[in-house]
Amino acid sequence: FNLDHGTDFQTRVEGMPVTLSTHGHGQGYTDLNFLIPELVDHIDYRLGTYYPELGDFSAAGGAHFRLRPSLDRTLARIDVGQNGYLRTVVAASRDVAGGQLLGGGEFRGYDGPWDIPQDLRKVAGALRYTWGSDANTFSVLGLGYDNRWNSSDQIPQRAVDEERISRFAQVDSTLGGSSSRFSLSGSWNRTGRRRSQVLNVYGIYYDLDLYSNFTYFLDDPVEGDQINQVDERAVFGLGFVHRAPVDAVGRVHDFSAGLETRLDLVDGALHNTRDRERIGTVRSDEVTEWGSGAWVSLESGWTRHFKTVLGLRGDVYHFDVRSEDARNSGSRSAAIASPKLSLVFGPWGSTELYGSAGLGFHSNDARGTTQSIDPRTGDPVEPVDPLVRSRGAEIGARSSPVEGWRSTFALWVVELDSELLFVGDAGTTEPSDASQRIGLTWTNYWRITERLTVDLDISFTRARIVDAPPGEDRVPGAVENVVAAGITWEPPTGWFFGTARVRHFGAYPLTEDNSRRASPTTLSNLSIGWRVRDTGLRVVASVLNLFNSADDDIQYWYASRGRLEPVGGVEDLHFKPIEPRQLRVSVTWGL
Protein backbone atom coordinates (compact mmCIF):
# COMPACT_ATOMS: atom_id res chain seq x y z
CA PHE A 1 0.00 0.00 0.00
CA ASN A 2 1.09 3.53 -0.72
CA LEU A 3 0.01 4.95 2.64
CA ASP A 4 0.69 8.57 1.75
CA HIS A 5 -2.21 9.59 3.97
CA GLY A 6 -2.52 6.47 6.17
CA THR A 7 -5.89 5.23 4.90
CA ASP A 8 -5.50 1.46 5.36
CA PHE A 9 -3.15 1.41 8.34
CA GLN A 10 -4.71 2.09 11.74
CA THR A 11 -2.64 4.19 14.15
CA ARG A 12 -3.27 4.82 17.85
CA VAL A 13 -1.45 6.55 20.71
CA GLU A 14 -2.29 5.41 24.26
CA GLY A 15 -5.73 4.21 23.18
CA MET A 16 -6.53 7.38 21.21
CA PRO A 17 -7.14 7.19 17.45
CA VAL A 18 -4.76 9.10 15.19
CA THR A 19 -6.24 7.95 11.86
CA LEU A 20 -8.96 10.50 11.00
CA SER A 21 -12.05 9.71 8.96
CA THR A 22 -13.94 12.28 6.86
CA HIS A 23 -10.81 14.43 6.79
CA GLY A 24 -10.44 17.60 4.76
CA HIS A 25 -7.24 16.44 3.02
CA GLY A 26 -7.80 12.70 2.64
CA GLN A 27 -9.86 9.87 4.08
CA GLY A 28 -8.02 8.15 6.92
CA TYR A 29 -5.48 10.98 7.26
CA THR A 30 -2.71 10.27 9.80
CA ASP A 31 -0.42 12.87 11.40
CA LEU A 32 2.02 11.74 14.11
CA ASN A 33 3.98 14.99 14.34
CA PHE A 34 2.50 15.69 17.78
CA LEU A 35 4.55 12.85 19.30
CA ILE A 36 7.82 13.54 21.12
CA PRO A 37 9.91 10.49 20.09
CA GLU A 38 11.95 10.40 23.31
CA LEU A 39 8.74 9.80 25.29
CA VAL A 40 7.68 6.74 23.24
CA ASP A 41 8.24 3.56 25.24
CA HIS A 42 7.36 0.95 22.60
CA ILE A 43 5.14 0.27 19.58
CA ASP A 44 2.71 -2.65 19.24
CA TYR A 45 2.93 -3.26 15.48
CA ARG A 46 0.74 -5.71 13.55
CA LEU A 47 0.26 -6.54 9.88
CA GLY A 48 -2.84 -7.87 8.17
CA THR A 49 -6.56 -8.24 8.82
CA TYR A 50 -6.22 -11.01 11.43
CA TYR A 51 -6.58 -9.08 14.69
CA PRO A 52 -10.10 -8.40 16.03
CA GLU A 53 -8.90 -5.50 18.21
CA LEU A 54 -8.10 -3.57 14.99
CA GLY A 55 -11.18 -2.12 13.30
CA ASP A 56 -11.52 0.72 10.81
CA PHE A 57 -8.55 1.43 8.51
CA SER A 58 -6.66 -1.81 9.27
CA ALA A 59 -6.56 -3.70 5.95
CA ALA A 60 -2.76 -3.37 5.99
CA GLY A 61 -2.45 -3.59 9.79
CA GLY A 62 -1.93 -1.16 12.64
CA ALA A 63 0.47 0.38 15.16
CA HIS A 64 -0.23 1.36 18.77
CA PHE A 65 2.26 3.81 20.32
CA ARG A 66 2.77 3.45 24.08
CA LEU A 67 4.33 6.35 26.00
CA ARG A 68 6.63 6.27 29.01
CA PRO A 69 5.00 6.68 32.43
CA SER A 70 8.26 7.98 33.92
CA LEU A 71 11.95 8.67 33.25
CA ASP A 72 14.94 7.36 35.19
CA ARG A 73 16.60 10.77 35.03
CA THR A 74 15.99 14.25 33.66
CA LEU A 75 16.35 14.46 29.88
CA ALA A 76 17.75 17.41 27.94
CA ARG A 77 18.59 17.33 24.24
CA ILE A 78 19.59 19.80 21.56
CA ASP A 79 20.01 19.08 17.83
CA VAL A 80 21.54 21.47 15.29
CA GLY A 81 22.08 20.97 11.58
CA GLN A 82 22.26 22.44 8.14
CA ASN A 83 19.42 24.35 6.50
CA GLY A 84 18.36 26.02 9.72
CA TYR A 85 17.63 22.82 11.65
CA LEU A 86 17.18 23.27 15.40
CA ARG A 87 15.45 20.92 17.84
CA THR A 88 15.32 20.97 21.62
CA VAL A 89 13.69 18.52 24.03
CA VAL A 90 13.38 18.73 27.81
CA ALA A 91 11.60 16.12 29.96
CA ALA A 92 11.60 15.01 33.59
CA SER A 93 9.56 12.99 36.06
CA ARG A 94 9.13 13.35 39.81
CA ASP A 95 7.40 11.58 42.68
CA VAL A 96 4.29 13.61 43.52
CA ALA A 97 1.61 12.63 46.07
CA GLY A 98 2.39 8.93 45.81
CA GLY A 99 2.48 8.90 41.99
CA GLN A 100 4.76 9.75 39.09
CA LEU A 101 4.42 13.11 37.31
CA LEU A 102 6.10 13.23 33.88
CA GLY A 103 6.40 16.39 31.81
CA GLY A 104 8.15 17.10 28.54
CA GLY A 105 8.32 19.61 25.71
CA GLU A 106 9.80 19.88 22.23
CA PHE A 107 10.57 22.76 19.87
CA ARG A 108 11.65 22.21 16.28
CA GLY A 109 12.54 24.72 13.58
CA TYR A 110 13.62 23.95 10.02
CA ASP A 111 13.97 25.83 6.72
CA GLY A 112 15.14 22.97 4.51
CA PRO A 113 17.01 23.20 1.19
CA TRP A 114 14.03 24.78 -0.56
CA ASP A 115 14.30 28.02 -2.57
CA ILE A 116 11.52 29.40 -0.38
CA PRO A 117 12.41 28.48 3.24
CA GLN A 118 10.02 26.06 4.88
CA ASP A 119 10.06 28.18 8.05
CA LEU A 120 8.67 25.25 10.04
CA ARG A 121 7.94 26.00 13.68
CA LYS A 122 6.71 23.11 15.82
CA VAL A 123 5.92 23.10 19.53
CA ALA A 124 4.76 19.97 21.38
CA GLY A 125 4.23 19.11 25.03
CA ALA A 126 3.20 16.21 27.23
CA LEU A 127 2.12 15.96 30.86
CA ARG A 128 1.29 12.61 32.50
CA TYR A 129 0.44 11.59 36.06
CA THR A 130 0.45 7.89 36.97
CA TRP A 131 -0.49 6.41 40.32
CA GLY A 132 -1.83 3.27 41.97
CA SER A 133 -0.57 -0.20 42.81
CA ASP A 134 0.49 -3.30 40.92
CA ALA A 135 -3.15 -4.40 40.89
CA ASN A 136 -4.71 -1.07 39.91
CA THR A 137 -2.88 1.60 37.92
CA PHE A 138 -4.40 4.92 36.87
CA SER A 139 -3.04 7.49 34.45
CA VAL A 140 -4.06 10.91 33.15
CA LEU A 141 -2.32 12.16 30.01
CA GLY A 142 -2.40 15.56 28.33
CA LEU A 143 -0.80 16.18 24.93
CA GLY A 144 -0.52 19.45 23.01
CA TYR A 145 0.90 20.36 19.61
CA ASP A 146 1.04 23.35 17.27
CA ASN A 147 2.84 23.56 13.94
CA ARG A 148 3.03 25.94 10.97
CA TRP A 149 5.07 25.86 7.78
CA ASN A 150 5.54 26.85 4.15
CA SER A 151 4.92 23.91 1.83
CA SER A 152 7.35 22.38 -0.63
CA ASP A 153 4.81 20.52 -2.77
CA GLN A 154 5.53 18.41 -5.84
CA ILE A 155 6.63 20.24 -9.00
CA PRO A 156 6.42 19.32 -12.74
CA GLN A 157 9.48 17.66 -14.26
CA ARG A 158 9.23 19.76 -17.44
CA ALA A 159 9.71 22.99 -15.51
CA VAL A 160 13.00 21.66 -14.12
CA ASP A 161 14.16 20.23 -17.46
CA GLU A 162 13.50 23.59 -19.16
CA GLU A 163 15.41 25.33 -16.31
CA ARG A 164 12.41 27.49 -15.43
CA ILE A 165 12.77 26.44 -11.78
CA SER A 166 15.26 24.43 -9.73
CA ARG A 167 14.62 20.99 -8.20
CA PHE A 168 14.07 22.72 -4.85
CA ALA A 169 11.68 25.42 -6.04
CA GLN A 170 7.92 25.87 -5.81
CA VAL A 171 5.59 26.79 -8.66
CA ASP A 172 3.20 28.54 -6.27
CA SER A 173 5.21 30.47 -3.67
CA THR A 174 2.33 30.97 -1.20
CA LEU A 175 1.61 27.37 -0.17
CA GLY A 176 1.72 26.19 3.43
CA GLY A 177 -0.44 25.60 6.44
CA SER A 178 -0.88 25.16 10.14
CA SER A 179 -2.14 22.37 12.37
CA SER A 180 -2.71 21.77 16.06
CA ARG A 181 -3.86 18.93 18.29
CA PHE A 182 -4.77 18.90 21.99
CA SER A 183 -5.94 15.84 23.89
CA LEU A 184 -6.80 14.69 27.38
CA SER A 185 -7.06 10.99 28.17
CA GLY A 186 -7.33 8.72 31.16
CA SER A 187 -6.65 5.02 31.65
CA TRP A 188 -7.27 2.36 34.27
CA ASN A 189 -5.36 -0.93 34.27
CA ARG A 190 -6.50 -3.64 36.65
CA THR A 191 -4.42 -6.81 36.97
CA GLY A 192 -5.70 -9.72 39.03
CA ARG A 193 -4.36 -13.19 39.60
CA ARG A 194 -6.10 -14.52 36.48
CA ARG A 195 -7.99 -11.59 34.97
CA SER A 196 -7.17 -8.10 33.76
CA GLN A 197 -9.11 -5.10 32.51
CA VAL A 198 -8.08 -1.93 30.69
CA LEU A 199 -10.27 1.16 30.29
CA ASN A 200 -9.31 4.18 28.16
CA VAL A 201 -11.31 7.41 27.74
CA TYR A 202 -10.28 10.43 25.68
CA GLY A 203 -11.19 13.77 24.19
CA ILE A 204 -9.31 15.37 21.28
CA TYR A 205 -9.38 18.75 19.56
CA TYR A 206 -7.73 18.90 16.14
CA ASP A 207 -7.49 21.39 13.29
CA LEU A 208 -5.74 21.68 9.94
CA ASP A 209 -5.60 24.75 7.67
CA LEU A 210 -3.77 23.74 4.48
CA TYR A 211 -3.05 25.64 1.24
CA SER A 212 -2.11 23.58 -1.84
CA ASN A 213 -1.89 23.95 -5.60
CA PHE A 214 -1.39 20.78 -7.61
CA THR A 215 -2.41 21.90 -11.12
CA TYR A 216 -1.44 25.64 -11.06
CA PHE A 217 -3.62 27.25 -13.81
CA LEU A 218 -5.39 24.22 -15.30
CA ASP A 219 -8.89 24.78 -13.89
CA ASP A 220 -8.77 28.55 -13.48
CA PRO A 221 -6.43 30.31 -15.94
CA VAL A 222 -7.00 33.69 -14.26
CA GLU A 223 -6.97 33.17 -10.48
CA GLY A 224 -5.10 29.85 -10.45
CA ASP A 225 -5.93 26.50 -8.82
CA GLN A 226 -4.82 27.11 -5.24
CA ILE A 227 -7.14 25.51 -2.68
CA ASN A 228 -7.59 25.78 1.08
CA GLN A 229 -8.55 22.56 2.89
CA VAL A 230 -9.96 23.04 6.38
CA ASP A 231 -10.59 20.38 8.98
CA GLU A 232 -11.62 21.26 12.54
CA ARG A 233 -12.98 18.58 14.83
CA ALA A 234 -13.59 17.27 18.30
CA VAL A 235 -13.23 13.53 18.94
CA PHE A 236 -14.58 11.71 22.00
CA GLY A 237 -14.37 8.03 22.77
CA LEU A 238 -13.58 5.12 25.05
CA GLY A 239 -12.24 1.60 24.83
CA PHE A 240 -12.50 -1.32 27.24
CA VAL A 241 -10.67 -4.67 27.14
CA HIS A 242 -11.20 -7.70 29.39
CA ARG A 243 -8.83 -10.69 29.47
CA ALA A 244 -9.29 -13.94 31.40
CA PRO A 245 -8.65 -17.67 31.09
CA VAL A 246 -11.58 -19.93 30.22
CA ASP A 247 -11.78 -23.65 31.05
CA ALA A 248 -13.55 -25.65 28.33
CA VAL A 249 -13.29 -29.05 26.58
CA GLY A 250 -10.43 -30.06 28.83
CA ARG A 251 -8.28 -27.07 27.94
CA VAL A 252 -7.52 -23.63 29.36
CA HIS A 253 -8.11 -20.94 26.71
CA ASP A 254 -7.00 -17.29 26.73
CA PHE A 255 -10.15 -15.21 26.25
CA SER A 256 -10.22 -11.51 25.38
CA ALA A 257 -13.12 -9.18 24.68
CA GLY A 258 -13.28 -5.51 23.88
CA LEU A 259 -15.69 -2.66 23.32
CA GLU A 260 -14.95 0.74 21.81
CA THR A 261 -16.92 3.75 20.65
CA ARG A 262 -15.88 6.99 18.99
CA LEU A 263 -17.70 10.21 18.08
CA ASP A 264 -16.24 12.69 15.57
CA LEU A 265 -17.76 16.18 15.28
CA VAL A 266 -16.27 17.57 12.09
CA ASP A 267 -16.39 21.02 10.51
CA GLY A 268 -14.78 20.68 7.09
CA ALA A 269 -14.53 22.90 4.04
CA LEU A 270 -12.80 23.28 0.70
CA HIS A 271 -12.18 26.82 -0.59
CA ASN A 272 -10.68 28.28 -3.75
CA THR A 273 -7.91 30.71 -2.84
CA ARG A 274 -5.25 32.96 -4.32
CA ASP A 275 -2.15 33.84 -2.28
CA ARG A 276 -3.94 32.33 0.76
CA GLU A 277 -6.93 34.62 0.32
CA ARG A 278 -10.30 32.93 -0.18
CA ILE A 279 -12.08 33.73 -3.44
CA GLY A 280 -14.80 31.06 -3.36
CA THR A 281 -16.14 28.00 -1.54
CA VAL A 282 -16.42 24.60 -3.21
CA ARG A 283 -18.16 22.96 -0.27
CA SER A 284 -18.65 23.36 3.45
CA ASP A 285 -20.04 20.61 5.69
CA GLU A 286 -20.73 19.78 9.31
CA VAL A 287 -20.45 16.04 9.94
CA THR A 288 -21.34 13.88 12.91
CA GLU A 289 -19.79 10.43 12.63
CA TRP A 290 -20.31 7.80 15.32
CA GLY A 291 -18.68 4.38 15.16
CA SER A 292 -18.80 1.57 17.71
CA GLY A 293 -17.22 -1.87 17.69
CA ALA A 294 -17.17 -5.00 19.85
CA TRP A 295 -14.80 -7.94 19.51
CA VAL A 296 -13.84 -11.28 21.06
CA SER A 297 -10.74 -13.44 20.73
CA LEU A 298 -10.04 -16.99 21.93
CA GLU A 299 -6.53 -18.45 21.88
CA SER A 300 -6.42 -22.21 22.41
CA GLY A 301 -3.48 -24.59 22.74
CA TRP A 302 -4.77 -28.00 21.67
CA THR A 303 -1.49 -29.93 21.65
CA ARG A 304 2.18 -29.16 22.17
CA HIS A 305 2.40 -28.37 18.46
CA PHE A 306 -0.96 -26.90 17.51
CA LYS A 307 -2.69 -23.67 18.54
CA THR A 308 -5.68 -21.74 17.20
CA VAL A 309 -6.73 -18.12 17.56
CA LEU A 310 -10.37 -17.35 16.78
CA GLY A 311 -11.65 -13.80 16.55
CA LEU A 312 -14.85 -11.97 15.68
CA ARG A 313 -15.51 -8.26 15.40
CA GLY A 314 -18.69 -6.30 14.73
CA ASP A 315 -18.93 -2.58 13.92
CA VAL A 316 -21.83 -0.13 13.54
CA TYR A 317 -21.52 3.34 11.98
CA HIS A 318 -23.85 6.29 11.65
CA PHE A 319 -23.13 9.32 9.47
CA ASP A 320 -25.04 12.61 9.58
CA VAL A 321 -24.01 15.30 7.07
CA ARG A 322 -25.25 18.89 7.07
CA SER A 323 -23.92 20.42 3.86
CA GLU A 324 -24.01 24.01 2.70
CA ASP A 325 -25.68 22.54 -0.40
CA ALA A 326 -28.79 20.84 1.00
CA ARG A 327 -28.75 18.33 -1.86
CA ASN A 328 -25.61 16.77 -0.34
CA SER A 329 -27.03 16.54 3.19
CA GLY A 330 -28.43 13.39 4.74
CA SER A 331 -27.87 10.45 7.06
CA ARG A 332 -26.55 6.92 6.50
CA SER A 333 -26.01 3.94 8.77
CA ALA A 334 -24.16 0.69 8.18
CA ALA A 335 -22.93 -2.39 10.04
CA ILE A 336 -20.30 -5.01 9.27
CA ALA A 337 -18.99 -8.23 10.84
CA SER A 338 -15.37 -9.38 10.54
CA PRO A 339 -14.35 -12.95 11.55
CA LYS A 340 -10.67 -13.89 11.99
CA LEU A 341 -8.74 -17.17 12.27
CA SER A 342 -5.10 -18.11 12.84
CA LEU A 343 -3.58 -21.61 13.01
CA VAL A 344 -0.12 -22.11 14.51
CA PHE A 345 1.83 -25.37 14.07
CA GLY A 346 4.89 -26.03 16.20
CA PRO A 347 7.31 -25.18 17.44
CA TRP A 348 9.60 -27.91 16.23
CA GLY A 349 12.99 -26.95 17.50
CA SER A 350 13.13 -23.21 16.80
CA THR A 351 10.62 -23.16 13.93
CA GLU A 352 6.85 -22.83 13.74
CA LEU A 353 4.43 -22.56 10.81
CA TYR A 354 1.26 -20.49 10.74
CA GLY A 355 -1.71 -19.57 8.60
CA SER A 356 -4.03 -16.61 9.13
CA ALA A 357 -7.14 -15.28 7.42
CA GLY A 358 -9.60 -12.54 8.24
CA LEU A 359 -12.08 -9.97 7.04
CA GLY A 360 -11.65 -6.26 7.68
CA PHE A 361 -12.92 -2.93 6.38
CA HIS A 362 -12.40 0.76 6.03
CA SER A 363 -15.05 3.44 6.23
CA ASN A 364 -15.60 5.92 3.45
CA ASP A 365 -15.81 9.67 3.85
CA ALA A 366 -19.21 10.50 5.34
CA ARG A 367 -19.71 13.29 2.79
CA GLY A 368 -19.47 10.79 -0.05
CA THR A 369 -22.16 8.57 1.47
CA THR A 370 -24.86 11.27 1.28
CA GLN A 371 -23.90 13.46 -1.67
CA SER A 372 -26.01 13.57 -4.83
CA ILE A 373 -24.33 16.50 -6.61
CA ASP A 374 -20.69 17.00 -7.52
CA PRO A 375 -19.77 20.17 -5.57
CA ARG A 376 -17.49 21.46 -8.36
CA THR A 377 -19.44 20.66 -11.54
CA GLY A 378 -23.01 20.38 -10.25
CA ASP A 379 -23.39 17.06 -12.07
CA PRO A 380 -25.41 14.22 -10.45
CA VAL A 381 -23.32 11.58 -8.65
CA GLU A 382 -24.10 8.32 -6.89
CA PRO A 383 -23.42 8.10 -3.14
CA VAL A 384 -20.77 5.60 -2.08
CA ASP A 385 -21.07 2.68 0.33
CA PRO A 386 -20.34 3.69 3.93
CA LEU A 387 -18.15 0.64 4.66
CA VAL A 388 -15.84 -1.22 2.25
CA ARG A 389 -14.90 -4.87 2.86
CA SER A 390 -11.30 -6.07 2.87
CA ARG A 391 -10.05 -9.67 2.92
CA GLY A 392 -6.65 -10.93 3.91
CA ALA A 393 -4.81 -14.24 4.21
CA GLU A 394 -1.25 -15.25 5.00
CA ILE A 395 0.86 -18.38 5.38
CA GLY A 396 4.34 -18.26 6.77
CA ALA A 397 7.13 -19.61 8.92
CA ARG A 398 8.91 -18.14 11.94
CA SER A 399 12.32 -19.48 12.86
CA SER A 400 15.53 -18.87 14.80
CA PRO A 401 18.17 -20.64 12.68
CA VAL A 402 20.94 -19.69 15.08
CA GLU A 403 21.00 -18.06 18.48
CA GLY A 404 20.01 -14.41 18.29
CA TRP A 405 18.55 -14.59 14.76
CA ARG A 406 14.77 -14.22 14.32
CA SER A 407 13.45 -14.69 10.79
CA THR A 408 9.93 -14.69 9.33
CA PHE A 409 8.85 -15.57 5.81
CA ALA A 410 5.28 -14.90 4.67
CA LEU A 411 3.18 -15.25 1.53
CA TRP A 412 0.11 -12.99 1.78
CA VAL A 413 -2.87 -11.60 -0.12
CA VAL A 414 -5.10 -8.56 0.56
CA GLU A 415 -8.26 -7.77 -1.39
CA LEU A 416 -10.49 -4.67 -1.26
CA ASP A 417 -14.02 -4.62 -2.65
CA SER A 418 -13.39 -1.01 -3.66
CA GLU A 419 -10.75 1.61 -3.09
CA LEU A 420 -13.41 4.28 -2.79
CA LEU A 421 -11.89 7.37 -1.25
CA PHE A 422 -12.97 10.95 -0.73
CA VAL A 423 -10.54 13.09 -2.74
CA GLY A 424 -9.97 16.18 -0.64
CA ASP A 425 -8.03 17.92 -3.41
CA ALA A 426 -11.17 17.95 -5.58
CA GLY A 427 -13.89 17.99 -2.95
CA THR A 428 -15.64 14.88 -4.28
CA THR A 429 -15.66 11.10 -4.00
CA GLU A 430 -14.23 9.01 -6.83
CA PRO A 431 -15.06 5.29 -6.82
CA SER A 432 -12.48 2.80 -8.05
CA ASP A 433 -12.73 -0.90 -8.79
CA ALA A 434 -11.89 -3.79 -6.52
CA SER A 435 -8.20 -4.54 -6.07
CA GLN A 436 -5.94 -7.44 -5.11
CA ARG A 437 -2.41 -7.39 -3.72
CA ILE A 438 -0.27 -10.54 -3.46
CA GLY A 439 3.13 -10.40 -1.82
CA LEU A 440 6.15 -12.09 -0.30
CA THR A 441 7.80 -10.68 2.81
CA TRP A 442 11.02 -11.82 4.51
CA THR A 443 12.02 -10.12 7.77
CA ASN A 444 15.17 -10.71 9.80
CA TYR A 445 16.71 -9.46 13.02
CA TRP A 446 20.05 -10.93 14.11
CA ARG A 447 21.96 -10.05 17.27
CA ILE A 448 25.30 -11.44 16.14
CA THR A 449 27.09 -10.47 19.33
CA GLU A 450 26.18 -8.49 22.41
CA ARG A 451 27.46 -5.41 20.57
CA LEU A 452 26.50 -6.02 16.93
CA THR A 453 23.02 -6.41 15.37
CA VAL A 454 21.82 -6.44 11.77
CA ASP A 455 18.31 -6.36 10.31
CA LEU A 456 16.97 -6.96 6.81
CA ASP A 457 13.39 -6.72 5.50
CA ILE A 458 12.50 -7.53 1.89
CA SER A 459 9.03 -7.33 0.32
CA PHE A 460 7.72 -8.04 -3.18
CA THR A 461 4.14 -7.16 -4.13
CA ARG A 462 1.91 -7.64 -7.18
CA ALA A 463 -1.03 -5.18 -7.10
CA ARG A 464 -3.82 -5.32 -9.66
CA ILE A 465 -7.27 -3.83 -10.26
CA VAL A 466 -9.76 -6.70 -10.40
CA ASP A 467 -11.78 -7.18 -13.62
CA ALA A 468 -9.89 -4.45 -15.48
CA PRO A 469 -8.72 -5.31 -19.02
CA PRO A 470 -5.16 -6.66 -19.27
CA GLY A 471 -2.74 -3.80 -19.68
CA GLU A 472 -5.02 -1.41 -17.78
CA ASP A 473 -5.09 -3.12 -14.38
CA ARG A 474 -2.17 -1.63 -12.45
CA VAL A 475 -2.82 0.15 -9.14
CA PRO A 476 -1.14 3.58 -9.41
CA GLY A 477 1.23 4.21 -6.52
CA ALA A 478 1.34 0.60 -5.30
CA VAL A 479 4.99 -0.07 -4.47
CA GLU A 480 6.26 -3.34 -5.96
CA ASN A 481 9.41 -4.01 -3.94
CA VAL A 482 10.93 -2.62 -0.76
CA VAL A 483 14.23 -3.31 0.98
CA ALA A 484 15.07 -1.92 4.43
CA ALA A 485 18.30 -2.87 6.18
CA GLY A 486 20.55 -1.71 8.97
CA ILE A 487 23.62 -2.53 11.03
CA THR A 488 24.10 -1.28 14.60
CA TRP A 489 27.12 -1.36 16.90
CA GLU A 490 26.21 -0.48 20.49
CA PRO A 491 28.21 -1.97 23.35
CA PRO A 492 26.24 -2.04 26.62
CA THR A 493 29.08 -0.29 28.45
CA GLY A 494 31.31 1.06 25.69
CA TRP A 495 31.76 4.70 24.78
CA PHE A 496 31.45 4.39 20.98
CA PHE A 497 28.34 3.36 19.03
CA GLY A 498 26.95 3.75 15.53
CA THR A 499 24.32 2.68 13.03
CA ALA A 500 23.93 2.68 9.27
CA ARG A 501 20.60 2.22 7.47
CA VAL A 502 19.40 1.94 3.89
CA ARG A 503 15.85 2.03 2.50
CA HIS A 504 15.02 1.20 -1.12
CA PHE A 505 11.69 1.61 -2.92
CA GLY A 506 11.70 -0.04 -6.33
CA ALA A 507 10.00 1.30 -9.45
CA TYR A 508 6.20 1.20 -9.48
CA PRO A 509 3.33 2.20 -11.81
CA LEU A 510 2.02 5.74 -11.89
CA THR A 511 -0.77 4.95 -14.38
CA GLU A 512 -3.17 2.04 -14.85
CA ASP A 513 -1.59 1.05 -18.18
CA ASN A 514 1.92 0.99 -16.65
CA SER A 515 3.19 3.33 -19.37
CA ARG A 516 4.45 5.73 -16.73
CA ARG A 517 6.48 4.41 -13.82
CA ALA A 518 8.11 6.01 -10.83
CA SER A 519 11.88 5.76 -10.69
CA PRO A 520 13.45 3.79 -7.80
CA THR A 521 14.41 5.61 -4.61
CA THR A 522 17.32 4.65 -2.35
CA LEU A 523 18.21 6.54 0.80
CA SER A 524 21.08 5.85 3.23
CA ASN A 525 21.75 7.38 6.66
CA LEU A 526 24.71 7.07 9.02
CA SER A 527 24.99 7.96 12.72
CA ILE A 528 28.08 7.78 14.94
CA GLY A 529 27.95 8.53 18.63
CA TRP A 530 29.98 8.82 21.78
CA ARG A 531 28.76 8.05 25.28
CA VAL A 532 30.33 9.35 28.48
CA ARG A 533 30.02 6.58 31.04
CA ASP A 534 27.75 6.93 34.05
CA THR A 535 26.69 10.48 33.15
CA GLY A 536 23.89 9.93 30.62
CA LEU A 537 25.75 12.22 28.18
CA ARG A 538 25.59 11.22 24.50
CA VAL A 539 26.91 13.05 21.45
CA VAL A 540 25.71 11.85 18.03
CA ALA A 541 26.69 13.01 14.55
CA SER A 542 24.27 11.96 11.79
CA VAL A 543 24.67 12.22 8.03
CA LEU A 544 21.29 12.07 6.28
CA ASN A 545 21.25 10.97 2.63
CA LEU A 546 24.83 9.78 3.03
CA PHE A 547 25.52 9.34 -0.70
CA ASN A 548 23.71 12.55 -1.70
CA SER A 549 21.07 10.71 -3.71
CA ALA A 550 19.14 12.83 -6.22
CA ASP A 551 16.15 10.46 -6.23
CA ASP A 552 12.57 11.60 -5.69
CA ASP A 553 10.68 11.36 -2.42
CA ILE A 554 7.20 11.34 -4.01
CA GLN A 555 6.12 10.92 -7.65
CA TYR A 556 2.76 11.35 -9.41
CA TRP A 557 1.64 11.50 -13.05
CA TYR A 558 -1.14 13.91 -13.97
CA ALA A 559 -1.91 17.03 -16.02
CA SER A 560 -1.05 20.55 -14.90
CA ARG A 561 -0.72 23.91 -16.63
CA GLY A 562 1.65 26.81 -16.36
CA ARG A 563 0.24 30.25 -17.08
CA LEU A 564 1.52 30.26 -20.70
CA GLU A 565 0.99 26.56 -21.47
CA PRO A 566 -1.87 25.02 -23.54
CA VAL A 567 -5.36 25.37 -22.06
CA GLY A 568 -5.78 21.60 -21.68
CA GLY A 569 -2.60 21.34 -19.64
CA VAL A 570 0.36 19.00 -20.01
CA GLU A 571 0.56 15.43 -18.69
CA ASP A 572 3.78 15.13 -16.76
CA LEU A 573 5.66 13.64 -13.83
CA HIS A 574 5.23 15.71 -10.68
CA PHE A 575 7.78 15.04 -7.96
CA LYS A 576 9.31 16.20 -4.71
CA PRO A 577 13.07 15.52 -4.44
CA ILE A 578 14.84 13.84 -1.58
CA GLU A 579 16.63 16.45 0.49
CA PRO A 580 20.38 16.58 -0.24
CA ARG A 581 23.06 15.29 2.12
CA GLN A 582 23.19 17.14 5.40
CA LEU A 583 24.91 16.89 8.76
CA ARG A 584 23.16 17.05 12.11
CA VAL A 585 24.67 16.88 15.59
CA SER A 586 22.78 16.11 18.80
CA VAL A 587 23.83 16.34 22.43
CA THR A 588 21.66 14.44 24.90
CA TRP A 589 21.89 14.19 28.64
CA GLY A 590 19.79 11.77 30.63
CA LEU A 591 18.35 9.16 28.23
Summary of the structure (lengths in Angstrom):
residues: 591
radius of gyration: 25.0
end to end distance: 34.9
largest distance: 79.0
contacts: 1963
relative contact order: 0.12
helix: 3%
strand: 63%
